[in-house]
Amino acid sequence: MAALYWLIPAALLIVAGALYVFFWAVGSGQYDDLDSPAQRILFDDDDPAHHAAGERTQAPRDER
């Protein structure tokens, strides 16, 4: 029974800390754009600033 006197306040402190971190992350914009980072890897080749974009050459067309 004496352990509950320590565990309940410890659990409340952990929950309060987790809520603080969550609201800090929401307030600082951590969850504003969830789609762009996932799509960035798909469109990396179209970026003209990408170092491999200038090295790429087109294959000669077969003219028959």
PyMOL Python script that loads the backbone (N, CA, C, O; Angstrom):
from pymol import cmd

cmd.read_pdbstr("""\
ATOM      1  N   MET A   1       0.821  -1.202   0.000  1.00  0.00           N
ATOM      2  CA  MET A   1       0.000   0.000   0.000  1.00  0.00           C
ATOM      3  C   MET A   1       0.859   1.258   0.000  1.00  0.00           C
ATOM      4  O   MET A   1       0.492   2.270  -0.597  1.00  0.00           O
ATOM      5  N   ALA A   2       1.990   1.187   0.665  1.00  0.00           N
ATOM      6  CA  ALA A   2       2.871   2.355   0.731  1.00  0.00           C
ATOM      7  C   ALA A   2       3.480   2.670  -0.635  1.00  0.00           C
ATOM      8  O   ALA A   2       3.837   3.815  -0.913  1.00  0.00           O
ATOM      9  N   ALA A   3       3.595   1.648  -1.484  1.00  0.00           N
ATOM     10  CA  ALA A   3       4.158   1.875  -2.817  1.00  0.00           C
ATOM     11  C   ALA A   3       3.238   2.753  -3.666  1.00  0.00           C
ATOM     12  O   ALA A   3       3.710   3.484  -4.536  1.00  0.00           O
ATOM     13  N   LEU A   4       1.943   2.687  -3.421  1.00  0.00           N
ATOM     14  CA  LEU A   4       1.016   3.521  -4.187  1.00  0.00           C
ATOM     15  C   LEU A   4       1.234   5.001  -3.916  1.00  0.00           C
ATOM     16  O   LEU A   4       0.983   5.835  -4.786  1.00  0.00           O
ATOM     17  N   TYR A   5       1.697   5.331  -2.724  1.00  0.00           N
ATOM     18  CA  TYR A   5       1.960   6.727  -2.403  1.00  0.00           C
ATOM     19  C   TYR A   5       3.107   7.277  -3.239  1.00  0.00           C
ATOM     20  O   TYR A   5       3.205   8.489  -3.433  1.00  0.00           O
ATOM     21  N   TRP A   6       3.961   6.417  -3.728  1.00  0.00           N
ATOM     22  CA  TRP A   6       5.070   6.835  -4.609  1.00  0.00           C
ATOM     23  C   TRP A   6       4.717   6.669  -6.078  1.00  0.00           C
ATOM     24  O   TRP A   6       5.088   7.506  -6.900  1.00  0.00           O
ATOM     25  N   LEU A   7       4.011   5.609  -6.419  1.00  0.00           N
ATOM     26  CA  LEU A   7       3.741   5.326  -7.821  1.00  0.00           C
ATOM     27  C   LEU A   7       2.720   6.272  -8.453  1.00  0.00           C
ATOM     28  O   LEU A   7       2.874   6.654  -9.614  1.00  0.00           O
ATOM     29  N   ILE A   8       1.700   6.648  -7.722  1.00  0.00           N
ATOM     30  CA  ILE A   8       0.686   7.537  -8.292  1.00  0.00           C
ATOM     31  C   ILE A   8       1.269   8.919  -8.596  1.00  0.00           C
ATOM     32  O   ILE A   8       1.044   9.413  -9.701  1.00  0.00           O
ATOM     33  N   PRO A   9       1.989   9.562  -7.709  1.00  0.00           N
ATOM     34  CA  PRO A   9       2.603  10.851  -8.081  1.00  0.00           C
ATOM     35  C   PRO A   9       3.655  10.711  -9.189  1.00  0.00           C
ATOM     36  O   PRO A   9       3.788  11.599 -10.031  1.00  0.00           O
ATOM     37  N   ALA A  10       4.398   9.607  -9.193  1.00  0.00           N
ATOM     38  CA  ALA A  10       5.382   9.399 -10.254  1.00  0.00           C
ATOM     39  C   ALA A  10       4.684   9.259 -11.597  1.00  0.00           C
ATOM     40  O   ALA A  10       5.151   9.817 -12.590  1.00  0.00           O
ATOM     41  N   ALA A  11       3.586   8.535 -11.651  1.00  0.00           N
ATOM     42  CA  ALA A  11       2.833   8.385 -12.888  1.00  0.00           C
ATOM     43  C   ALA A  11       2.248   9.719 -13.338  1.00  0.00           C
ATOM     44  O   ALA A  11       2.245  10.023 -14.530  1.00  0.00           O
ATOM     45  N   LEU A  12       1.762  10.498 -12.414  1.00  0.00           N
ATOM     46  CA  LEU A  12       1.219  11.812 -12.770  1.00  0.00           C
ATOM     47  C   LEU A  12       2.315  12.732 -13.303  1.00  0.00           C
ATOM     48  O   LEU A  12       2.067  13.511 -14.223  1.00  0.00           O
ATOM     49  N   LEU A  13       3.510  12.657 -12.748  1.00  0.00           N
ATOM     50  CA  LEU A  13       4.622  13.463 -13.259  1.00  0.00           C
ATOM     51  C   LEU A  13       5.026  13.030 -14.667  1.00  0.00           C
ATOM     52  O   LEU A  13       5.327  13.868 -15.518  1.00  0.00           O
ATOM     53  N   ILE A  14       5.031  11.740 -14.903  1.00  0.00           N
ATOM     54  CA  ILE A  14       5.370  11.243 -16.241  1.00  0.00           C
ATOM     55  C   ILE A  14       4.322  11.682 -17.258  1.00  0.00           C
ATOM     56  O   ILE A  14       4.672  12.098 -18.362  1.00  0.00           O
ATOM     57  N   VAL A  15       3.058  11.596 -16.905  1.00  0.00           N
ATOM     58  CA  VAL A  15       1.989  12.023 -17.811  1.00  0.00           C
ATOM     59  C   VAL A  15       2.070  13.525 -18.061  1.00  0.00           C
ATOM     60  O   VAL A  15       1.886  13.977 -19.191  1.00  0.00           O
ATOM     61  N   ALA A  16       2.344  14.296 -17.019  1.00  0.00           N
ATOM     62  CA  ALA A  16       2.472  15.744 -17.186  1.00  0.00           C
ATOM     63  C   ALA A  16       3.654  16.075 -18.100  1.00  0.00           C
ATOM     64  O   ALA A  16       3.556  16.972 -18.937  1.00  0.00           O
ATOM     65  N   GLY A  17       4.755  15.365 -17.946  1.00  0.00           N
ATOM     66  CA  GLY A  17       5.909  15.586 -18.815  1.00  0.00           C
ATOM     67  C   GLY A  17       5.608  15.224 -20.257  1.00  0.00           C
ATOM     68  O   GLY A  17       6.009  15.945 -21.171  1.00  0.00           O
ATOM     69  N   ALA A  18       4.914  14.126 -20.473  1.00  0.00           N
ATOM     70  CA  ALA A  18       4.560  13.717 -21.833  1.00  0.00           C
ATOM     71  C   ALA A  18       3.608  14.722 -22.470  1.00  0.00           C
ATOM     72  O   ALA A  18       3.745  15.037 -23.653  1.00  0.00           O
ATOM     73  N   LEU A  19       2.650  15.227 -21.707  1.00  0.00           N
ATOM     74  CA  LEU A  19       1.736  16.239 -22.237  1.00  0.00           C
ATOM     75  C   LEU A  19       2.464  17.534 -22.569  1.00  0.00           C
ATOM     76  O   LEU A  19       2.167  18.178 -23.575  1.00  0.00           O
ATOM     77  N   TYR A  20       3.408  17.912 -21.732  1.00  0.00           N
ATOM     78  CA  TYR A  20       4.196  19.118 -21.996  1.00  0.00           C
ATOM     79  C   TYR A  20       4.981  18.970 -23.293  1.00  0.00           C
ATOM     80  O   TYR A  20       4.986  19.881 -24.121  1.00  0.00           O
ATOM     81  N   VAL A  21       5.643  17.833 -23.475  1.00  0.00           N
ATOM     82  CA  VAL A  21       6.425  17.605 -24.694  1.00  0.00           C
ATOM     83  C   VAL A  21       5.512  17.575 -25.919  1.00  0.00           C
ATOM     84  O   VAL A  21       5.868  18.121 -26.963  1.00  0.00           O
ATOM     85  N   PHE A  22       4.350  16.951 -25.808  1.00  0.00           N
ATOM     86  CA  PHE A  22       3.409  16.898 -26.928  1.00  0.00           C
ATOM     87  C   PHE A  22       2.939  18.289 -27.316  1.00  0.00           C
ATOM     88  O   PHE A  22       2.966  18.637 -28.497  1.00  0.00           O
ATOM     89  N   PHE A  23       2.508  19.094 -26.350  1.00  0.00           N
ATOM     90  CA  PHE A  23       2.018  20.423 -26.675  1.00  0.00           C
ATOM     91  C   PHE A  23       3.144  21.334 -27.147  1.00  0.00           C
ATOM     92  O   PHE A  23       2.901  22.231 -27.954  1.00  0.00           O
ATOM     93  N   TRP A  24       4.358  21.133 -26.671  1.00  0.00           N
ATOM     94  CA  TRP A  24       5.497  21.884 -27.182  1.00  0.00           C
ATOM     95  C   TRP A  24       5.737  21.543 -28.657  1.00  0.00           C
ATOM     96  O   TRP A  24       5.985  22.435 -29.468  1.00  0.00           O
ATOM     97  N   ALA A  25       5.664  20.267 -29.001  1.00  0.00           N
ATOM     98  CA  ALA A  25       5.883  19.841 -30.383  1.00  0.00           C
ATOM     99  C   ALA A  25       4.793  20.389 -31.302  1.00  0.00           C
ATOM    100  O   ALA A  25       5.090  20.824 -32.414  1.00  0.00           O
ATOM    101  N   VAL A  26       3.553  20.374 -30.859  1.00  0.00           N
ATOM    102  CA  VAL A  26       2.468  20.917 -31.676  1.00  0.00           C
ATOM    103  C   VAL A  26       2.630  22.423 -31.833  1.00  0.00           C
ATOM    104  O   VAL A  26       2.421  22.960 -32.921  1.00  0.00           O
ATOM    105  N   GLY A  27       2.995  23.099 -30.767  1.00  0.00           N
ATOM    106  CA  GLY A  27       3.160  24.550 -30.814  1.00  0.00           C
ATOM    107  C   GLY A  27       4.341  24.995 -31.650  1.00  0.00           C
ATOM    108  O   GLY A  27       4.309  26.086 -32.219  1.00  0.00           O
ATOM    109  N   SER A  28       5.378  24.185 -31.740  1.00  0.00           N
ATOM    110  CA  SER A  28       6.560  24.576 -32.504  1.00  0.00           C
ATOM    111  C   SER A  28       6.476  24.144 -33.964  1.00  0.00           C
ATOM    112  O   SER A  28       7.413  24.386 -34.724  1.00  0.00           O
ATOM    113  N   GLY A  29       5.371  23.507 -34.378  1.00  0.00           N
ATOM    114  CA  GLY A  29       5.168  23.173 -35.773  1.00  0.00           C
ATOM    115  C   GLY A  29       5.725  21.836 -36.194  1.00  0.00           C
ATOM    116  O   GLY A  29       5.940  21.622 -37.387  1.00  0.00           O
ATOM    117  N   GLN A  30       5.967  20.938 -35.283  1.00  0.00           N
ATOM    118  CA  GLN A  30       6.523  19.632 -35.634  1.00  0.00           C
ATOM    119  C   GLN A  30       5.556  18.782 -36.440  1.00  0.00           C
ATOM    120  O   GLN A  30       5.991  17.903 -37.184  1.00  0.00           O
ATOM    121  N   TYR A  31       4.257  19.019 -36.313  1.00  0.00           N
ATOM    122  CA  TYR A  31       3.267  18.194 -36.991  1.00  0.00           C
ATOM    123  C   TYR A  31       2.544  18.962 -38.099  1.00  0.00           C
ATOM    124  O   TYR A  31       1.476  18.532 -38.534  1.00  0.00           O
ATOM    125  N   ASP A  32       3.088  20.072 -38.563  1.00  0.00           N
ATOM    126  CA  ASP A  32       2.409  20.877 -39.565  1.00  0.00           C
ATOM    127  C   ASP A  32       2.353  20.195 -40.925  1.00  0.00           C
ATOM    128  O   ASP A  32       1.302  20.196 -41.566  1.00  0.00           O
ATOM    129  N   ASP A  33       3.453  19.615 -41.378  1.00  0.00           N
ATOM    130  CA  ASP A  33       3.507  19.044 -42.721  1.00  0.00           C
ATOM    131  C   ASP A  33       3.988  17.603 -42.629  1.00  0.00           C
ATOM    132  O   ASP A  33       5.181  17.347 -42.469  1.00  0.00           O
ATOM    133  N   LEU A  34       3.061  16.674 -42.731  1.00  0.00           N
ATOM    134  CA  LEU A  34       3.414  15.264 -42.620  1.00  0.00           C
ATOM    135  C   LEU A  34       3.616  14.602 -43.976  1.00  0.00           C
ATOM    136  O   LEU A  34       4.159  13.499 -44.039  1.00  0.00           O
ATOM    137  N   ASP A  35       3.196  15.243 -45.058  1.00  0.00           N
ATOM    138  CA  ASP A  35       3.266  14.607 -46.375  1.00  0.00           C
ATOM    139  C   ASP A  35       4.550  14.903 -47.132  1.00  0.00           C
ATOM    140  O   ASP A  35       5.063  14.021 -47.821  1.00  0.00           O
ATOM    141  N   SER A  36       5.079  16.096 -47.030  1.00  0.00           N
ATOM    142  CA  SER A  36       6.259  16.459 -47.814  1.00  0.00           C
ATOM    143  C   SER A  36       7.486  15.605 -47.532  1.00  0.00           C
ATOM    144  O   SER A  36       8.145  15.194 -48.488  1.00  0.00           O
ATOM    145  N   PRO A  37       7.835  15.311 -46.286  1.00  0.00           N
ATOM    146  CA  PRO A  37       9.014  14.471 -46.076  1.00  0.00           C
ATOM    147  C   PRO A  37       8.879  13.080 -46.690  1.00  0.00           C
ATOM    148  O   PRO A  37       9.871  12.502 -47.133  1.00  0.00           O
ATOM    149  N   ALA A  38       7.674  12.544 -46.721  1.00  0.00           N
ATOM    150  CA  ALA A  38       7.485  11.216 -47.304  1.00  0.00           C
ATOM    151  C   ALA A  38       7.565  11.267 -48.823  1.00  0.00           C
ATOM    152  O   ALA A  38       7.988  10.293 -49.445  1.00  0.00           O
ATOM    153  N   GLN A  39       7.169  12.375 -49.430  1.00  0.00           N
ATOM    154  CA  GLN A  39       7.184  12.492 -50.878  1.00  0.00           C
ATOM    155  C   GLN A  39       8.509  13.037 -51.405  1.00  0.00           C
ATOM    156  O   GLN A  39       8.790  12.911 -52.596  1.00  0.00           O
ATOM    157  N   ARG A  40       9.308  13.626 -50.563  1.00  0.00           N
ATOM    158  CA  ARG A  40      10.563  14.228 -50.999  1.00  0.00           C
ATOM    159  C   ARG A  40      11.481  13.199 -51.640  1.00  0.00           C
ATOM    160  O   ARG A  40      12.177  13.516 -52.604  1.00  0.00           O
ATOM    161  N   ILE A  41      11.497  11.990 -51.132  1.00  0.00           N
ATOM    162  CA  ILE A  41      12.371  10.969 -51.692  1.00  0.00           C
ATOM    163  C   ILE A  41      11.907  10.558 -53.086  1.00  0.00           C
ATOM    164  O   ILE A  41      12.721  10.116 -53.897  1.00  0.00           O
ATOM    165  N   LEU A  42      10.623  10.693 -53.375  1.00  0.00           N
ATOM    166  CA  LEU A  42      10.112  10.317 -54.685  1.00  0.00           C
ATOM    167  C   LEU A  42      10.461  11.337 -55.765  1.00  0.00           C
ATOM    168  O   LEU A  42      10.638  10.969 -56.926  1.00  0.00           O
ATOM    169  N   PHE A  43      10.562  12.602 -55.400  1.00  0.00           N
ATOM    170  CA  PHE A  43      10.783  13.668 -56.366  1.00  0.00           C
ATOM    171  C   PHE A  43      12.182  14.246 -56.280  1.00  0.00           C
ATOM    172  O   PHE A  43      12.408  15.360 -56.752  1.00  0.00           O
ATOM    173  N   ASP A  44      13.114  13.538 -55.703  1.00  0.00           N
ATOM    174  CA  ASP A  44      14.470  14.030 -55.517  1.00  0.00           C
ATOM    175  C   ASP A  44      15.182  14.208 -56.855  1.00  0.00           C
ATOM    176  O   ASP A  44      16.009  15.111 -56.977  1.00  0.00           O
ATOM    177  N   ASP A  45      14.894  13.380 -57.865  1.00  0.00           N
ATOM    178  CA  ASP A  45      15.579  13.458 -59.145  1.00  0.00           C
ATOM    179  C   ASP A  45      15.188  14.690 -59.950  1.00  0.00           C
ATOM    180  O   ASP A  45      15.967  15.131 -60.796  1.00  0.00           O
ATOM    181  N   ASP A  46      14.022  15.255 -59.720  1.00  0.00           N
ATOM    182  CA  ASP A  46      13.574  16.418 -60.464  1.00  0.00           C
ATOM    183  C   ASP A  46      14.152  17.716 -59.932  1.00  0.00           C
ATOM    184  O   ASP A  46      13.951  18.767 -60.541  1.00  0.00           O
ATOM    185  N   ASP A  47      14.856  17.675 -58.828  1.00  0.00           N
ATOM    186  CA  ASP A  47      15.430  18.859 -58.223  1.00  0.00           C
ATOM    187  C   ASP A  47      16.660  19.292 -59.031  1.00  0.00           C
ATOM    188  O   ASP A  47      17.622  18.529 -59.114  1.00  0.00           O
ATOM    189  N   PRO A  48      16.662  20.494 -59.630  1.00  0.00           N
ATOM    190  CA  PRO A  48      17.823  20.905 -60.428  1.00  0.00           C
ATOM    191  C   PRO A  48      19.075  21.114 -59.588  1.00  0.00           C
ATOM    192  O   PRO A  48      20.183  21.087 -60.122  1.00  0.00           O
ATOM    193  N   ALA A  49      18.922  21.318 -58.301  1.00  0.00           N
ATOM    194  CA  ALA A  49      20.084  21.510 -57.446  1.00  0.00           C
ATOM    195  C   ALA A  49      20.721  20.190 -57.040  1.00  0.00           C
ATOM    196  O   ALA A  49      21.792  20.175 -56.431  1.00  0.00           O
ATOM    197  N   HIS A  50      20.082  19.103 -57.367  1.00  0.00           N
ATOM    198  CA  HIS A  50      20.610  17.793 -56.991  1.00  0.00           C
ATOM    199  C   HIS A  50      21.880  17.517 -57.786  1.00  0.00           C
ATOM    200  O   HIS A  50      21.922  17.791 -58.985  1.00  0.00           O
ATOM    201  N   HIS A  51      22.902  16.989 -57.154  1.00  0.00           N
ATOM    202  CA  HIS A  51      24.202  16.819 -57.796  1.00  0.00           C
ATOM    203  C   HIS A  51      24.177  15.799 -58.934  1.00  0.00           C
ATOM    204  O   HIS A  51      24.974  15.918 -59.864  1.00  0.00           O
ATOM    205  N   ALA A  52      23.310  14.822 -58.894  1.00  0.00           N
ATOM    206  CA  ALA A  52      23.266  13.811 -59.940  1.00  0.00           C
ATOM    207  C   ALA A  52      22.439  14.270 -61.140  1.00  0.00           C
ATOM    208  O   ALA A  52      22.508  13.644 -62.198  1.00  0.00           O
ATOM    209  N   ALA A  53      21.664  15.336 -61.006  1.00  0.00           N
ATOM    210  CA  ALA A  53      20.809  15.786 -62.103  1.00  0.00           C
ATOM    211  C   ALA A  53      21.642  16.305 -63.268  1.00  0.00           C
ATOM    212  O   ALA A  53      21.250  16.118 -64.420  1.00  0.00           O
ATOM    213  N   GLY A  54      22.764  16.943 -63.012  1.00  0.00           N
ATOM    214  CA  GLY A  54      23.599  17.462 -64.081  1.00  0.00           C
ATOM    215  C   GLY A  54      24.415  16.399 -64.766  1.00  0.00           C
ATOM    216  O   GLY A  54      24.845  16.604 -65.901  1.00  0.00           O
ATOM    217  N   GLU A  55      24.644  15.284 -64.133  1.00  0.00           N
ATOM    218  CA  GLU A  55      25.455  14.213 -64.700  1.00  0.00           C
ATOM    219  C   GLU A  55      24.657  13.306 -65.617  1.00  0.00           C
ATOM    220  O   GLU A  55      25.245  12.567 -66.406  1.00  0.00           O
ATOM    221  N   ARG A  56      23.361  13.340 -65.537  1.00  0.00           N
ATOM    222  CA  ARG A  56      22.522  12.435 -66.290  1.00  0.00           C
ATOM    223  C   ARG A  56      22.431  12.881 -67.738  1.00  0.00           C
ATOM    224  O   ARG A  56      22.209  14.062 -68.006  1.00  0.00           O
ATOM    225  N   THR A  57      22.594  11.973 -68.659  1.00  0.00           N
ATOM    226  CA  THR A  57      22.430  12.270 -70.075  1.00  0.00           C
ATOM    227  C   THR A  57      21.341  11.383 -70.630  1.00  0.00           C
ATOM    228  O   THR A  57      21.054  10.311 -70.097  1.00  0.00           O
ATOM    229  N   GLN A  58      20.741  11.845 -71.708  1.00  0.00           N
ATOM    230  CA  GLN A  58      19.684  11.049 -72.316  1.00  0.00           C
ATOM    231  C   GLN A  58      20.301  10.017 -73.244  1.00  0.00           C
ATOM    232  O   GLN A  58      21.303  10.285 -73.906  1.00  0.00           O
ATOM    233  N   ALA A  59      19.711   8.862 -73.289  1.00  0.00           N
ATOM    234  CA  ALA A  59      20.175   7.792 -74.165  1.00  0.00           C
ATOM    235  C   ALA A  59      19.814   8.143 -75.596  1.00  0.00           C
ATOM    236  O   ALA A  59      18.751   8.715 -75.838  1.00  0.00           O
ATOM    237  N   PRO A  60      20.676   7.812 -76.551  1.00  0.00           N
ATOM    238  CA  PRO A  60      20.341   8.114 -77.951  1.00  0.00           C
ATOM    239  C   PRO A  60      19.127   7.318 -78.392  1.00  0.00           C
ATOM    240  O   PRO A  60      18.950   6.153 -78.038  1.00  0.00           O
ATOM    241  N   ARG A  61      18.299   7.987 -79.176  1.00  0.00           N
ATOM    242  CA  ARG A  61      17.067   7.353 -79.646  1.00  0.00           C
ATOM    243  C   ARG A  61      17.384   6.464 -80.837  1.00  0.00           C
ATOM    244  O   ARG A  61      18.232   6.788 -81.668  1.00  0.00           O
ATOM    245  N   ASP A  62      16.717   5.388 -80.901  1.00  0.00           N
ATOM    246  CA  ASP A  62      16.876   4.456 -82.016  1.00  0.00           C
ATOM    247  C   ASP A  62      15.998   4.919 -83.172  1.00  0.00           C
ATOM    248  O   ASP A  62      14.772   4.865 -83.077  1.00  0.00           O
ATOM    249  N   GLU A  63      16.610   5.374 -84.258  1.00  0.00           N
ATOM    250  CA  GLU A  63      15.847   5.896 -85.390  1.00  0.00           C
ATOM    251  C   GLU A  63      15.751   4.828 -86.466  1.00  0.00           C
ATOM    252  O   GLU A  63      16.724   4.573 -87.176  1.00  0.00           O
ATOM    253  N   ARG A  64      14.638   4.228 -86.586  1.00  0.00           N
ATOM    254  CA  ARG A  64      14.416   3.200 -87.617  1.00  0.00           C
ATOM    255  C   ARG A  64      13.395   3.652 -88.593  1.00  0.00           C
ATOM    256  O   ARG A  64      13.074   2.924 -89.533  1.00  0.00           O
TER     257      ARG A  64
END
""", "prot")
cmd.dss("prot")
cmd.show_as("cartoon", "prot")
cmd.util.cbc("prot")
cmd.orient("prot")
